[in-house]
């Protein structure tokens, strides 16, 4: 999972740079804000993945965050790029909130993992 986190982190920085230096001239304000949100959430969750201890009790948190990054950020990137490519990908729109739910689920699972006291 840590390899995925490193890859997602690198991609977030690359896509953020692309947005800041190239896309800002071709996207409208709403699309640019969506793109920034996708890159920001991707980067934050990549860092969070790397910060998690290597402990099986965090496996579901990691899985949820990886899935959430792919569905949430990935769908936003595709929806922003569909305008530039001239392809209608609006059918992908419902995937974004599903990805957000996976991100929330990961944080909720993390809360439960920290709330469960170790058994002695």
N, C-alpha and C positions, 0 to 999 in steps of 0.2 A: 504494500500500500504506500509506503514511503516513496517508492520510485514514482508512482502515479502522482503523489503530492508534489514532488520536485518537478515533474513534467508539467503539471497543471500550473504551478507557480511560474515557471519559465514562459509558458504560453500566455499567462495573464499579463506578464510584463511586456511581452512582444505585442500582444493585441492592444494593450493600453497605449504603447508607443505608436502603433499604427493609427489608433483612434486620435491621439493627440496631435500627430504630425501630418497625417494624410486625410483621414476621414472627416475631420472637422470642416474641411473645405467643401465636402461633397454631400454631407448629411444635414438634414434639418435638425433643429434644436432637440426635438423629442427623440429622434433616432439616436442622436449623439448621447443624450442623457441615458437612454436605455443601454447603449453600448458601454458607457462608463460604469453603470450599475453592474452589468454582467462581468466586466473585468475586475471590478472591486470585490464583488462577492466571490469570484473565483480565487482571487489572490488571498483574501481573508481565510477562506476555507482550506486553501492549500497550506497556509501557515499553521492553521489549527490542526490539520492532519499530521504535519511534521511534529508538532508539539505534543501530540498524544503519546503516552507511554506505550511501549510494546507489551500489551497485556490483553489477553483474550476478552476481557470484559468490555473493551472498547471496539471490538470487531464490528458490531452492528452500527455504532456511531460512524466509524470509518466508511462502511459500505453505504450508509445513507448519504454521507457527505460527497462521496465520489459520484454516486448516482445523481445527487442534487446538482453538483457542478455540471455534469454532462447535460442533464435535462434543462436546468434553469439557464445557466450561462450559454450553453450550446444553442438552445432554441432562440435566445435573444440574438446571438451572433447571426444565426441563419435568417431571422426575421429582418435584421438590419441590412444584411447583405443582399436580400432578395430584391430590394429596391435598386441596388447598384447593378445587379445581374439581370434585372428585368424579368425575374421569375416570381410567380405568385406562390409564396410559401405560407400564406396566412393560415392554412390548415394546421400549422405547427403551433400556433398561438396557445391552444389549451395545454400544451406540454410545459410551458413556462411555470404556471402555478403548481403543477404537479412536482416539478423540480424544487420549487420553493418549499413545498410540503416535506420533501425528503430532507432538505437542509434543516427545517424546523424539527423534524423527527430526530435527526442526528443530535441536535442540541438537547432535545428532551431526553434522549437515551443517555447522553453524557451526564445530565443531571441525575438520572437514576443510578448510573454507574458510580457517581461520587456519593450518592446518598446511601447506598447499600454498605453497611458496616461489615468489615471483614469478620469472618467467623473464627473464633479461637478454639 
